[in-house]
């Protein structure tokens, strides 16, 4: 059992992001807490929603034709993936978690630490549901990603 993983969110595949957002926000009262666009690397558009009372989250995922994740929507295929996080850990922790999942019967996908620059990995469970494990930057990685700070030079007194 991989104990270091924390369950993050269920991702739902949607046919129309706008229509689904209207339903989940208006009918169910969920609030948008994050958005992302992964079309630049062949993904799609995602929106994370949260229930203000329970703080539970769901992620809506829309994939355009041509996306590596796109396929015609079929009833029963709405669960897109389950997300887990390791937190702010080094890449080696993600690599170890990915190996454990594969040894435990997860079917490897083309998304591994090697193909995602060490940020996420996916396997499929025995029924084909995608399990995605990600990590957040460590403090030293965050410092390296931050733009350098500049010091303001004072004007010489005249």
N, C-alpha and C positions, 0 to 999 in steps of 0.2 A: 504494500500500500504506500502511495506517495503522500506522506503527511505534510510536506512542506508547501503543497499547493493550496491556494485559497480560491474557492469558487467565486467567480466574478460576475458573470452575466449569461443569460440565454439569448442567442441571436436568432431572430426570426427573419426568414426570407420573405420579402414583400414584392408584389407586382407593381404597385404604384406607391412610391414613398409619400407623395403629397396626400393621397387618399388615406393611407394608413396613419400618417401623422395626425390628420384631422380627427380620425376615429379615436386614436389612443389619447389624444390631448382633450378633445371636446367631450367624447362619450365617457371616457374612463378617468379623466382628470389628471393624467400623467403629465409631468413637466419635462421639457427638454433640458438635459444637463450637459450634453456634449455632442459634437458632430465631427465627422471626419470624411475625407474624400481620398480613397486609395486607387482611383482610376489611373493615376500616374504610373503605377506598377501593375496594372491589369486587374485591379479589384473593382470596387464600386463605391457607393455612398452609404454611410451608416449614421444613425442618430440614436443616442442613448437617452432613454426616458426613465424617469423615477417617479414612484408613487410618493407624494409628499408625506403621507401618513406612515407607511411601513418602511420607507426608504429602499424598497426593493426596486431593482432595475431590469429593464428589458432593452435589447438593442434591435432596431429595425435595420435590415440590410437590403439594399437594392443594387442589383448588378445589371449593367447595360449589356445588350448583345455585343459579343466580341470580348467580354470580360472572361478571364480564365475561370470564373465561378458561375458564369451564366449558363442556365439551361432552362428550357421551357418549364414553367411552373406546373406542377402536378399536385393535386390534392393529397395531403399527407406528407409532403416534403417541405412543410413550412419551417420546421426546426432546422436552422442553418448550422449552428455550432453551439458548443458550450465553451465559455472562456474561463480559464484559470490563470492566476498570477502567482509568481514566486516573490513578488515585491522587488525591492532594490537589491539585487544580487548580481554577482559577476556572471559573465557569459558561461563559465564552466558549470555553474549550478543549473542553468537551462539545458546545457548539453547533457548533464547527468540525468535530469528529469526526463528528457526526451528518450534517452537510452532505457531508463526504467519502464517507461510506458510501452516502448516497443517490445522489451523483454516480457512484459506482462500481457502481451497479445494485441497491442495497438498496431494497426497497419500503418506503416510509414506513408507519408504524402511527400510531395516535392517541397514542402515548407519545413525546413529544418534550421537549426542555428546556422548552418553553413550557407543556406540560401537566403537568409533574412538578416544578414550581418549580425547575428547573435541576439536578435530581439524577440523572436517568437518561433514556435515550432508547432506542427499539427500532426496528429495521428487520427485514424478513424477507429471507432469502437467496433465490436464484432458485428453490429448492425449497420455500419457505414456512417454513423453520425460523427461529425468532425469534433474533435477535442483540441482546442487551441490553448497553448501555454505560452504566456509572455512574461517578460520581466521589465522592470523599470530601471532607469539609469542609477548606478551607484553614485554616491557623492562625488567621487573623483571624475566619473564620466560626466556628471552634470556640470562640474567646473570646466571641464574640457570643452563642453558644448556651448558654454556661455560666451557671449562676445566679450572681448577684453574691455576692461574698464579703463577709461581715460581720466586723467587728472586734469582739472582746469588750471591753466596757468594764469596767475594773476598778472594784471597789467602793471608794469612798473609805475611807481608814483612819479608824477611830473612836477 
